[in-house]
Each structure stands twice: as structure tokens, then as C-alpha cells.
Amino acid sequence: MRRLSDIREQVSTWRSVESRVTELAGLFELAESESDSEVMQSVADDVQQLASELEDMELELALSGEYDRRDAILAIHSGAGGTDAQDWAEMLLRMYLRWADKRGYKAEVLDSMPGEEAGIKSAMVEVKGRNAYGYLRGERGVHRLVRISPFDASHARHTAFTLVEVMPEAESDAEVSLNPDDLKYDFFRASGHGGQNVQKNSTAVRVTHIPTGMTVVCQNERSQGRNKESALKVLEARLLEKELAKQAEERAKIKGEHVSAEWGNQIRSYVLHPYKMVKDLRTNYETSDAESVLDGNLDELLRAYQKATIGA
């Protein structure tokens, strides 16, 4: 039923575009025959807007992977760079939350761990919306920031790194089977920010998948039950992503390709000093409007990656 609803929505969207094209063609012929420059300009503006929408729709069609249309789990981990890296991780979290809001997606922070002085050590976000995983999967990798550090009294230039993981959300037990006997739960008091109820009760949950050693901690919610539910959701997504990575590695071996460790895959640089530039190292797309990107305007970078993927 979900696939049927999705297909119906796509058909409806394309039919609407077809109707608008027919209408604009008629208006153009009428304006041309009557030499009406005002209507001609209005048609030109509508055509430009339609062309932009069609480009987005074309790229959306390229999201044909088995999991592309799913919701996504986004994990952010501060890396090398100390306090700057933790601040950088929080900047990226804000960037993705703003991007999701601009696209009309629902984004919920499942868990976050504050840094010692500033920023965050890590965060997990659930992004709900059509093609959320398809759009975000290209963000997987290491993001590098170069700027004048606000935490350095000498105002020296610092470089910080943050790792972003993107996982498709598991949709059924058939995809990821969790045996209760394979799970170990630890309950403890939440750390960091929170109300009195959070601090006094053991609401935080750590779930360990014994066969793989994977561990997920969730402590944002006041309810132990909600934290447990979030932790299991993230664990399922991690197990699904691990299986996908295993399949990709097997395919790569058949092709004779080398699959490198994810942490070494620096995908993008954000430079705020001595000049301003965001550059994707995979597509060579770059923009000098770094503030706009950090404010959540990621679509041009995502489009460039999708186009490169289509071309590949």
C-alpha cells in the first residue's frame, strides 16, 4: 500500500506538470499572436520555475535504489580537532536540521552527547520524509572545517573533522531480525542537559548487540521506554547498513575494486578563513556562499552528487 501510494503521488505530480506545460504553451501562442510583452514575461518566469522543478523531479527519479525512498538515521561524530571538532559537529547538526526543515521533512534528535567545553561529541537524528535516505546517503563520510578558532586566544587557524554516517531505517522484522537473547540492556542516569526527572531516574538506555558488539546509547527522552525504542530503531538501522556494506564489498571484490575505510573518505571541505568556500571533493562542485550552506541550503551540493552518481 505504501508503494502504491508513492506511485500514485508520482503519477499525479507528472500529470500536473503535463497540464501546466500545455497551459503555458497556449498562453505563449496567445501572447505571441497579440504581441503582449507583459504576458510573455509572465510565461517566461513560469517556464523558468517549471524548469527548476523538472530538474528536481528528474533527480528524484534517479533515486531508484532499494532503500532510497526510506526515512534515514543520521549519526554525527566529532573527530580530530578537540573542542573545535565538537563545535563543528554541532554546526553540522544544525545544518542538517535546517535542511530537513526547508524540505518539509520531520527531523527528531534521538540522542546527543554534549562536549566538555562546547558543541557535541555525537548526535543521532531520525529524518522522516520521502527520499530522505536517497538524498542524505551522499553525505556519508568525513567533513572538514578550516577557520579561525573561537576557542584559541591567539586567533590561529584550526582544522576540525567530523564523521557523518547515514543509514536507511529498517521497515520490517524480515529485514533485520533481532533475537532478544542477543541483546544486553544497561540502564543509567542521563548525563548532560535535562530536567530533574531525567537526572534523578535511570532513563538512559544502552543496548548492546552481543553477536556484533554494536552498542547504541539513547538518553534524550525522559521516558526509559522511549529511549529504549529509539535505541532499538538505531540498532536496526546500523545492522541493516552493515549488511548493505557487506554486500557492496562483495560486489566490489567481484569488480576488483578497493573499498576503503569510511573514516578516511573525506568528502567535503568547508573553509571559512582566509577565504570562504565549500567544496565537494567527489564532484568538484564548489560555492563561496559558505554561510548559506551551513544554514541548510544543501540542495545544489546534493544535486551535483546525484548527477555525478547518474553519470557513473
Helices and strands as residue ranges (DSSP letters): H 2-34, H 37-62, E 72-78, H 82-102, E 106-114, E 120-128, H 132-136, G 137-139, E 141-148, E 157-168, G 180-182, E 183-188, H 196-200, E 204-209, E 214-218, H 224-255, G 262-264, E 266-271, E 277-280, E 286-287, H 290-294, H 299-311
